[in-house]
Amino acid sequence: MASRAETIQQNHEPRPDPQSQTSNPDSSQNSSTGVDYEPHPGQSIKVSPERERIVKSITSLYSGSASEEDMQVYAKEAIYDDPWSYCDTRYKIAGQWYGIPKVMASSKTLATEIVSSTDTELIFKMKQEYTPRIVHFSKPVNSLVSLTLDGAGKVKYHKDMWNEKDYSHEGLGKIMKTLNGDYLTKITRPPGDL
């Protein structure tokens, strides 16, 4: 019998095709893998105010807001999935966002481009600049953020892809990502009612 997290993953994990979602018509502007994660805000598709609010809340979290209000964009039972973490509740997801101000001197969203919006999915390119507390060297990172939404418009699955490869949910990598997701809350201590 599948666990609650496995059921959410099976039913809600976005599987965007990075090449079709992000490739530039001018192939010289794409990486060698055929993707262009560089956001072009002027090319962003129009979305409803509710969808704009979701993107605003998510980018605020990436920028270190760690606010309970922004966290409410997630369903209580939601998944966050990136190269470093796999979190299977809103509380564990909050552990990630509450950790950003602890490890980063700053984190700024420099640009976004919404590339797709359907009844159940919202996909955008994002450029985020991270400055770690220890080295104070800023590094911009482009990624493709895919959100699956439930019937109430809450984020059920949040996937942050840093390259054209989808994530494996098996083996040592999955174990390390899950451990990070499960135990970071002990360090970052988000509000228990999330």
N, C-alpha and C positions, 0 to 999 in steps of 0.2 A: 504494500500500500504506500502510495506517495505521501511524503510529508507536505505540510502546508506550503513551505517554501518551494518545494519541487512542483506542486500544483500551480502556484503563481507563476513560476518560471515557464512551465509548459504552456500555460494559457495566455501569458501576457508578455513574454520576452520579445522585445522588438528585434527584428533581424533585417536591418536596413541593408540595401545594396550600396556600399559606399561609392562605387564607380558611377552608378546611375544617379545617385543623390548629389554628388559633389563634382563630377568631372567637368572641366572647363571645355567649352567648344574649341578653344585654341589649345590643342594638346600640348603645346610647348609650355603652357602654364601649369600643367599637371605634374605631380611627382612621377617617378618611374613606375609606380604602382597604378597610375591612372586616376588617382584621387587628388582633389584640391580642397583641403580643409580650411584654407584661408577664407574667412568670412568677408563677404562683399555686402555691407548693409544696404546699399542702394538696390540690390537685387532681391532683397528679402520679400517674400510673398506677404500679402495682407492677411491678417487673421483677426478674429473677434477680440474685443477688449478682455474677455475672460482668458483667452489664450495668451494675450500680451501680458496679463497679470502672472500667469504661470511662468513664462520666460523671465519676467522681472524677478519673481521670487527665487527661481533657480539661480539666476546670475548673482543675485544678492547673496545667496548662500555660498556660492563659489568665491565671492568677494569678502567673505568673513563675517557676514551679518549674524549668523547663528541665532536668529530670532525665532521665537515660538510661532509668531505670525507667519513667517516665511515657511516654516516647517509644516504648517497646515496644508500646504499644497500637496503633500503626500497622503495617501490612504494609510490608515493605521497598519495594515498588513501590506507592505510594499517592499520592493527589492531595489537596491542600489548596486550597480555592477560596473567596476572600472578595472584598470590593470592591477591595482593594489588592494582593492577591497571588494568584498561581497557581503552585503548587509541585508537581512531578511525581515526587518521590522522598521517602522518609522523611528523608534527609539535608537536602534543601532545606526540608522542613517544619520540621525542627529549627532551621534558620536563622531562621525566623520566631519560634519560641518562645524561642530563646536571645537574640533581640533585645529582647524585652519588658523585661527588667531594665535594658537599656542606655538605653532611651528613656523608660521610665516610672518615676517615683518609687515608684508603687504601682499594682497592678492587682488588684482583689478581685472574686471572684464573690459577688454579693449574694444571688442566688436562682436556682433552676432549677425547671423543671416538665417532667417527661417526658410528652410528649403521644402518642407512638406507639412501639411496639416490635414488630417482626416478626422472622422468622428472619434476614433480611438487612438490616434497617434499624432505626435508633434515632434518634428525633427529640425534641429538647427545646428549650424556651424558656430563655433565659438573660439575666440582668441582670448586666452587668459594669461595675464602676466603674474608670475609668482616670484616673490623675493623672500628667500628663507631667512630666518632670524640669525642664523650662525654666520653665513657668508655674505649677506647683503648684495648678492649678485642677481639681477633681475633676468628672468628667462620667460619669454612668451611661448605659449604652447597652444597649438591649434587642435581642436577635436571636433568630433561629430557626436552631438548629444541627441539620443533618441528616447522619447518618453511615451509610454503606453498609458492611456487614461481609462479610468473606469467610468461607469454610467453617471457618476456624480461629478465628473470632471477632475477627479483627484489622480495624482500620479501613482500608478500601480507598479510600474517598472521603469527604472532610470538607468540607461546604459550610456557610458561615456567612452567612446572609442578614440584612441590616439593614433591609430593607423588603420589600414584597410582590412585587417584580420579580425574576425569575430573571436570571442572568448571561448575557451574550453572550460567546461565546468567539471573537469575530472583531474585526478592526479595531484601531484605536489603543489602546483600553482593554485588549484582550487582550495586545497587545505590551507595554504598560507593566506589567501585572500579572505577565507572564512574566519580564520583565527584573528586577523586584523579587524574584521567587522564585529566579531563577537567580543573582543576584549578591549577595544579602544575606548568604549564607554566608561570603563573603570578609571581611565586617565582623564578623559575630557569632561565627564560628569554632566551630561545634558539633563534638563529637568525630567524627573521621573514620570510625569504625566503625559509625555509625548508618546 
